[in-house]
Amino acid sequence: MCPERVQNRGMRRQLLADGEVARLDRIYCDAYSQMMEWRRTEPLAALIHLPKLPEMLSVSIATIVAPGLIGEELVLGAGRHDLLTRRGAGVAVKGTGPSRWIRLTDVDRTARWLLWVDYTDRILRSGGKVQVLAIDGRHLRRTRAGELTRSQLAKRVNLVSTAWYDPQHRVPLAA
């Protein structure tokens, strides 16, 4: 990522290029592993939060896998939604690590799609893949806003499409 993009917070959000996704993925996984190591060796480390999955990492991965997952190319959203389909339909993106929960907002519930970028396997299994779930937004309209875990999602929504992605090889994988 260019330093100007990091330093200038007033700059419009930009999707990460493939190489930037791979680099940020490596940094995030290393930071998470380091924090887990500290928690094993230093009791006070438990007082520090684990690294949060960077928003632009999850949003960028969602755009990469979307054509094969939902049959739509996505662009960065300019308004209420994280991303938009080329036809203008809203797409919400949520990224999680091993905690596997999201905060579903009223705006998320209006999206045509919810793409859930789950780093659990990548974090817990060194070299694991990122799982991306596609949930048809129409199924979320009857779900209240608030916290939602993967197991709760499975009970509420029957049809969820899944794709796997390896950021280091830059290739979406078949589910």
Secondary structure, DSSP 8 states (H G I E B T S, - for coil): --HHHHH-TTS------HHHHHHHHHHHHHHHHHHHHHHHH-GGGGGS------HHHHHHHHHHHHHHHHS--EEE-SSSSSEEETT--EEEEEEE-TT-EEEE-HHHHTSSEEEEEE-HHHHHTTT--EEEEEEEGGGTTTS-SEEEEHHHHHHH-S-EEEEEEETTTTEEE--
